[in-house]
Amino acid sequence: MQYDLIVIGTGPGGYVAAIRASQLGLKTAVVERESLGGICLNWGCIPTKALIKSAQVFNYIEHADQYGIKVGKPTADWGGMVKRSRGVADGMNKGVQFLLKKNKVDVLMGSGKLVKGKKVEVTDAKGKATTYDAKHIVVATGARARALPNLPIDGEKVIEYRKAMTLAKQPKSMVVVGAGAIGTEFAYVYGSIGTKVTVVEYMETGLVPREDADVSKELTKIYKKAGIDVLANTSVESVDTKGKQIKVNVKNRKTGKTDVITCDVVLSAAGVAPNTENIGLEELGIKTERGEIIVDEMYRTNVEGIYAIGDITPGPALAHVASAEGIICVEAIAGHSPEPMDYGNIPGCTYCVPEIASVGHTEASAREAGYDLRIGKFPFSASGKASAAGVKEGFVKVIYDKKYGELLGAHMIGANVTEMIAEIVVARKLETTGHEMLKAVHPHPTMSEAVMEATAAAYDEVIHL
């Protein structure tokens, strides 16, 4: 069968690209070997947020007396939490099925492989291979959990994020290796419902090491207060899984001191690796670097008619990035002239509690870039809405160029800040200055007032501090 476009993979990059292509009049098909919606909808973004919400509700009930409500001591039903999470994921999967059907995108179930001559070979679950022709092919095969050399994943005692979402029973103790988004989110989920959690992070800054240093320090302080141990600047040397309890041998990279942590399960949360093996890249001579496919600003590979988007390309491994890349890619294929992605204005969100959201320069990177800065910070402890809601932890930090008032970056930690960061993204897109942000009236009482207040602090005009 001849298609204008075949997309391999139906994650948030693949299915969005396919739907947009069909809207633009291209006869389109998608190839999926497992579940429509990819990792994000089935095993990543969505079901993890469902688990986090369950943990948050449990936490609210535990502290209901702080809101003037008396209830009995709650019990976390781990099986019920998992069931709800899987139900949410299944609902999203059905939603993608509906959207693809509505937009007349053909679904080809099986493993896809590139074949010379702009062809895709799809092998179904029974081993039957069928070859399809396409004028254009978009590779969007996503990524998987990265395995560390000293931490082989066995799926039972050393697990990755998929298994962490569906463990048969709640462990009494857990070591989380890696303090990025995946590690901190699962540390919150398990720590909130009673599991003794230790987070081991290789980088010196501690939790969420890629965030602004102030955010990292704040979250580390909050987690330690909540009873989660955080070992920064620490490497995992080896893991002994022979006994009933797992022994994790760690070493402080600064002092050289070693220690042994015992636990029921180890979660390897050291990032992701691109799914670029066995899909025909070598046979077609498609250029890769460290496993990632090299593309231009319209996501064209070095082979005509072959494109790549999402986690298999260099850049942030984020669902919203993959979706935007997919739209840009197919609009270019359809003959439009889309604006290239501005990778300097991509928001990042971590859905632990409190949430973290950021975009643009950190304070350190802005100084390294040579900017003279105006920096303002507004703590949620001074926010009326945060006090009323009982969520006073965290702050908003904004970074402006002193000379021109350019909004260089913003870093937030607190309740619902993942919903607030879009204001900064749009402001930066529109080249909004600090003075304009300060004079834009924000509603009261809201958490978003903190953006205006932080800007006021940067310009020495703050009222409520």
N, C-alpha and C positions, 0 to 999 in steps of 0.2 A: 504494500500500500504506500502511496506517495503522500507525504506531508510537506507543508511549507516549513513547519518547525516541530522538532521533537525535543522535549525536555527530559533529561534523565535525573530523576529525583523529585519528590513532591513535598519537600520541606517548605518553610516560609519563603525561600527564594524560588524554588521550582514551581510550586502551584500558582504563586502570584504571577510569575513570568508567563506561564501558560495561559492563565485567564486574560491577562492584558494583551497577549498576542492574539488570542481569539477575538477579543473586542476590536482589535485593529484589522480584522479580516483575514488572519492567517489560519490555515487549516492546521490544527495543533493536536498533538498527543503528548501524554506524559507517561514515563516509565517508572514504576515503583515496585521494589522487591519485598516490602514489608507492609507498612501502614501509611495510608494517605495522610499528609500533614507532616511526615518525617519525624525526626527526633523532637523538635520543639513542641509540637502539639501532643505527641504521644508519650514522650519520655523526658521532656525538658521543661521549657518555659511554663507550660500550662499546668501539668500535674504537680510540679513542685510548688507552684503558687497555691494550689489547692491544699497541699499538705501544710504549707506555711500558715494558711488561713485557719486550718483546724487547730494548729499549735497556738495561734494567737487567740482564738476563741477560748481554748483551755486556759491560757494565761489570764485572760479577762475574768473568767469565772473564778480562778484561784484568788484573784485580787478584787472580787466583787465588793467586798466590804469597804474598799476605798471609794466606791461610788455610792455608798449608802444602801447597798443591797446585801441581804443575808441569804446565803445558799449553803448547802452541804458541801463537804469536801469533794471535788470532782475527781473522776478517774479517767485517765486517757485510754481510750479503746483503739489501740494501734491498728487492729484489723479493720475497724470501722473507718478510720482515717484513710487507710489505703484504699478501701472500697470506694469511698467518696472520690478520692483522687482519680482512680481509674475510671469512674463514671463520668467525671468532668472531661477526661481525655477522650473517652469514647464519643461523647457528645460533640466535641470539636472535630473528631475524625469524620463523623457523619456530616458535619457542616461543610467540610472540604469536599466530600463526595457530592453533596448537593450543589455547591458552587461550580465544580468542574462540569457536572451534567448540565446545569443551567446555562453555562457558557459554551456548551457544545465542544468540550475538550475530551478526546478519547483517552481512556485509561488502559494502559498496557501493563498488566501485572507480571512481574518477573525481574530478573537481574539484567540490567542494560550494559552493553559493551559497544564501544565505537569500532566501526569497521571501515576500511578504506573505501572511498567513493561516496562519502556522506551517507553512510548507512549505520543503523543501530540494530544490533542483534539482541533480542530479548529472549532469555531462557526462563521458562516458567517453573513452577514447583515440581513438576513431573520430569523436568529435564528436556522438554521439547523447546527447540530454538526456532525462532521466527525472525526474519530480517525485514526491516522497514527502511524505506528511502525517505530522505528529508533534504530540503534545500539548505536548511540551517539546523544545527544541533546545539543545545545549551546543556552543559554539564553542571549539575547542581546536586552532587552526591553527598554534601555535608561532611560531618566529622563525627568522631567517636572519642571515648575517653582515652587519654594518653596514659600509657603504662610506663612506670619508672623502672629503671634497671634493677634497683634494690628492692622493688616492691611488686613482684609478679601478681597479677590479679587471677585468683582462682574461682571467684564467684561465690565462695562460701565464707571463708574467713577474711580474705582480702577482696573487697567488692568495689564496683564503680557505681556511678549515680543511678543507673537503671535498677540495679539490685537494691540500692538504698531506698528506693521508692516502694519496694514490694517485699521487704523482708517478712518472713513468716511470723516472727515475733519481735517485739521491741528488745534490743540488747540492753543489758545493765550498764555496759561501758563501751565506749567507742573512741578510737583515735582517728581523727580526720587529718589527712596529709595534704596540705595545700589550703591556703587561706584566701583564695580568690572568691568569686561569686558563688560557685558551686559549693565550696567548702564551708563558707560562712553561712549560707542558707541552710544546709543540712545540719550544721552545728546548732543553729537556732532551733530547728524542728525537733531534733532529738533531745537537746539540752532542756528545752521548755517542758517536755513531758516526762522528765526524770532520768534520762540516760546521763551517766557521767561522761562528759565529752572533753577530750584534749585535742586542741588544734596545733599541728606542727607546721610551721612555715619557714621555708628556706631563706627568704629575704629578711633583712634586718628590721624593716619597718613594722612588721607584725601583720595584723589582719588587713585585708584588701590592699596589698602593697602597691598596686598601680594607682591608687587614689591619692589625692592630696594628703600630705603628711598629717595635717590636723584632723582629717576625717579618720585616718588609720588609727591615730592615737585615741580618738574619742570612742570608736567602736571597740577597740581593745579594752579600754577602761570599762565600758558597759558590759562586755562579755565576761570579764573577770568578776565584776560585781554580781553577775547572774550565776556565777559558779562554774563557768567554762574556763578551763585552763588554756592559756595561749603560750606556746613556746616559739618565740621568734628567733631568727638567725640560727635555726636548728635544722640539721639534716638527718634523714632516716638512713642509718648505716646498713641495717638488715632487719629482717622480720622472721621470727621463729614461730611457725604455725603447727608444730608437732603436738604440743600438749592441748589440754582443754582450753586453757587461756593462752592468748597470743602474746608473745613478747616482742615489743617494738624497741629496737636498739637505736637511740638517738644521740647526736653529738652537737653540743653548742659550738658554732663555727668561730666564735670569738675567743672563748676560753679553752676550747678543746675538751671540756668536761663531757663525759658520756653518762648515759642513764638508760634504764630499762623501764618502759611503761607496759603494764599488763592490761589487757582489754578483751572483750568478747568478739569484737569485729573491728577491722580497719577499713576506712573508706579512702580510696585513692581519688583525690580531687585535684590533680595536678594539670588541669587544662585539657585540651582536646587535640587530636591528630586528624588531618584531612583524609577522607576516604578516596584516595586516588589510585589505589592498587587494583590491578586486574580489570580495568575498564577500557583498555586499548590505547592508552596514552603513548606508550613506547612504540607500538606498532605504527602509529600515525606520525610519530616524531614531534609530539606536542611538548613544548618546553616546560620544564618544572624546576623549581628550586626548593630544596628541603621539603619535598613532598607536595608543595603548593604549585598550582598552575599559574604561569605568568600570563597576564592579560594587559591590554591597553585600557584607556579610559572608557571605552565602550564595551569592554569585556571580551574583545576578540583575542583568541589565541594566535599563535604564529601559523596555524593551519587554517586556510580559508574555509569559512562556513562553520567553524567550530568555536564555541564561546564557553566561558566558565564564570560562575557567580558563586557568592556565598563563602562558606568556611573553607572551601578548597582553593581559594585565592588568597594572596597576601591582604592584610587588613583586619579590622576587628571581626571576630567570630560572633556576630550578634544577629538575631533574627531580623530586626528592623533594617539592618544593613543589607542582608541578603535580599529582602523584599524590594528595597529601593534599587539595588543593583539589577535585579531581574527586570524591573520596569524600564530602567534606562536602557538595558541591553536590547529588549525586544522592540522598544520604540525606535532605536537606531536601526534595527533590522528592518522595520516596517517603513523606513525612509524618513522618519522624523529627525529632528535635530535636538535631542534632549540635552539639558545642561549636565555636564559631568558631576559626579559626586564630590562634595566638599568633605573630605575625611577629617578635616579639622573641626567640624561642627557636628560630630556624631555623639549623641548622648549615651551615657552608660548608666545602667541601673542594677543595683543589687537589692534583692527583695528579702533581706534579713529583717529583723526588728531590733532597732529602728532601721528604716530603709535608707539606702544611699543612692544619690543621683549626682551626676557630674557631666560637664561638657567643657571643652576647650582646655586652655592652659591650666596646669597646677601652678601654685606660687613658685615652686622651684623651677619648672620649665620656662615660665615667663621671665624669671630673672636670668636664666641661662640664655634666653633669646635676646637679652639686652634691653628689655623694657624698664622704664621707670614707673613704679606701680602706685596705684591707690588701692588699698585692700580694706574691705569692710566685712565685719562679721556680726551677725545678730543671733543670739542664743534663743532657743525656743522657750527657755525658762522665763524670758521677758515677754512672751507672746500670750495675750489674753485667750485666744482660741486654744492654744496648746495647754494652758493651765486648766481651762474648762473641760478639755477632753482627757486630761490626765496623762498627757504625753509631752512632758517638758524636756526630755532628753534631746540633745543635738543642737544644730545651728545651721544657718545659711552663710556661706562665705562667698563674696564676689570679688573679682579681680579686674581692675580697670587700668588702662594705659593712662598715666598722668598727663601726657602731652595732649592727646586728642580725645580722651574720654572713651576710647574703644573698649567694649566689653570683651575682655580676653578669656574669661572663664568663670565658672561658678561651681561650687561644691557644697552639697547639702547632705546632712544626715538628720533624720527625724521621721516622724509619722507622715505618710503620704507624700514624701518628697519626690517619689517617682512620677507623681502626677503634676508636680510643680515645675519640673525641669524643662518642659516644653516651652514655657514662657521665655526662658533664656535662649533656647535654640532658635526660636522665631526672632527674638530680639537681635541675636547675632547675625542671623540671615538678613535682617533688615538694616544692619549696621547701626543699631541703636546706640546712642551714647549714654554715659552715666547720668548726665543732666536730664536727658529725656526719660530714662528709667525712674529717676528720682521724682520727676514731676508727673508721672503717670499715676493717677490716683488708684490705689488698691483698696478693695473692700475690707471692711472691718465688721466683726472679727474673723479673720481667716489666717491659715498657716502661711498663705502666699504673701501676706503683708511683710513677712520676714525678708523677702527679696528687696522691697522698697526700703525697709529699715536698714538692711545691710549696706545698700547703696548710700543711704544717708550717712551711715557710719564712715564709709570710704571718703565722703566729701565733708566730713566734720559737721554734719547737720542733723545728726541723730537726735530724736526726741526721747525715745523710750528706753534709753540706757543711761 
